[in-house]
Amino acid sequence: MEIEKKYLTKEVPFSINRFECKQITQAYLSFRPTIRIRKSQEDYFLTIKGKGHVAREEFEIPITQKEFEQLSVKTEGKQVRKKRYLIPIEKGYTAEVDVYEGPLAGLMTTEVEFPTMEEAEGFVAPPWFGKEVSEDHRYKNTSLSLYGKPAEAE
């Protein structure tokens, strides 16, 4: 079960370049159900996600680079490319700051994953995280792949 909250971040009040960064490219084989392929650094995954916003089932299977490349030609929508910065925050959580590239350049979001719904519900985000968009389907990567950046994120 994946439990996460997502925020529309306008700016980070410190340099994120000193934190671990992963270059991510992902694309979708299906939007209903959500079936995604992802390259993160030199790792490749096939992911199946269930329905939901803050909490939903997620199955992730490692695949090879060759499998990723073969599946890439079968994807729908546009690829989503981003740099993900992993920033430790309070209580042992990690803020995943995604700085989007290509057609989504200028968009930045921050996600935090939680072990339980209770922890997610009790979480108070720092002000720099920005507006919570966990329930706003326009900020799901599937929607970004299909429709691009929401107007309010411009």
ZAMARGU-4260 file (C-alpha; in steps of 0.2 Angstrom, whole numbers, plus 5000, padded with zeros to 4 digits):
<rodrens>
0) 5000/5000/5000 | 5007/5017/4995 | 5002/5031/5007 | 5008/5048/5001 | 5003/5067/5001
5) 5008/5078/4987 | 5010/5097/4987 | 5012/5110/4973 | 5029/5118/4978 | 5033/5136/4971
10) 5050/5137/4978 | 5062/5129/4990 | 5070/5141/5003 | 5087/5132/5002 | 5098/5124/4989
15) 5092/5107/4985 | 5107/5103/4974 | 5116/5097/4990 | 5104/5082/4992 | 5103/5066/4983
20) 5095/5067/4966 | 5088/5054/4955 | 5085/5057/4936 | 5068/5049/4932 | 5059/5045/4916
25) 5042/5037/4916 | 5029/5033/4904 | 5012/5024/4904 | 5007/5007/4896 | 4989/5010/4902
30) 4979/5023/4912 | 4965/5012/4917 | 4972/5002/4926 | 4988/5013/4929 | 5003/5003/4922
35) 5019/5013/4922 | 5037/5010/4917 | 5051/5020/4925 | 5069/5022/4923 | 5077/5029/4939
40) 5096/5031/4937 | 5101/5014/4931 | 5086/5005/4938 | 5071/5000/4928 | 5053/4996/4935
45) 5036/4991/4929 | 5023/4997/4941 | 5004/4994/4943 | 4994/5006/4954 | 4977/5004/4961
50) 4963/5017/4962 | 4964/5031/4975 | 4973/5047/4980 | 4982/5047/4996 | 4982/5028/4999
55) 4982/5015/4985 | 4989/4998/4981 | 5005/4998/4972 | 5015/4984/4964 | 5033/4987/4958
60) 5043/4974/4948 | 5061/4977/4943 | 5064/4975/4924 | 5079/4975/4913 | 5084/4990/4902
65) 5080/4980/4887 | 5062/4976/4893 | 5061/4995/4897 | 5066/5000/4879 | 5054/4987/4872
70) 5039/4993/4882 | 5043/5011/4879 | 5037/5009/4861 | 5020/5004/4868 | 5017/5018/4879
75) 5003/5031/4878 | 5003/5050/4882 | 5020/5059/4884 | 5035/5054/4894 | 5036/5062/4911
80) 5054/5067/4915 | 5060/5074/4932 | 5074/5076/4944 | 5069/5070/4961 | 5078/5077/4976
85) 5077/5067/4992 | 5077/5079/5007 | 5076/5072/5025 | 5064/5081/5036 | 5056/5079/5053
90) 5052/5062/5061 | 5062/5052/5049 | 5051/5057/5034 | 5059/5061/5017 | 5052/5075/5006
95) 5053/5070/4988 | 5055/5086/4978 | 5051/5083/4959 | 5058/5096/4947 | 5050/5092/4931
100) 5058/5094/4914 | 5054/5095/4895 | 5036/5101/4892 | 5032/5101/4911 | 5047/5112/4915
105) 5043/5125/4928 | 5032/5113/4938 | 5038/5107/4955 | 5030/5096/4967 | 5034/5088/4984
110) 5028/5071/4990 | 5030/5063/5007 | 5026/5044/5009 | 5019/5037/5026 | 5019/5020/5034
115) 5001/5023/5040 | 4985/5033/5036 | 4986/5040/5054 | 5003/5047/5051 | 4998/5054/5034
120) 4983/5063/5042 | 4993/5069/5057 | 5007/5076/5046 | 5009/5095/5046 | 5019/5101/5031
125) 5032/5115/5032 | 5025/5131/5023 | 5038/5129/5009 | 5029/5113/5003 | 5015/5124/4996
130) 4997/5120/4992 | 4992/5101/4995 | 4986/5093/4979 | 4985/5075/4985 | 4966/5074/4980
135) 4968/5085/4964 | 4969/5072/4949 | 4977/5086/4938 | 4994/5083/4947 | 4995/5065/4946
140) 5008/5060/4934 | 4996/5050/4923 | 4986/5067/4921 | 5003/5076/4918 | 5007/5063/4904
145) 4990/5065/4895 | 4986/5084/4898 | 5002/5093/4903 | 5004/5106/4916 | 4988/5113/4925
150) 4985/5131/4921 | 4987/5136/4939 | 5005/5129/4940 | 5010/5141/4926
</rodrens>
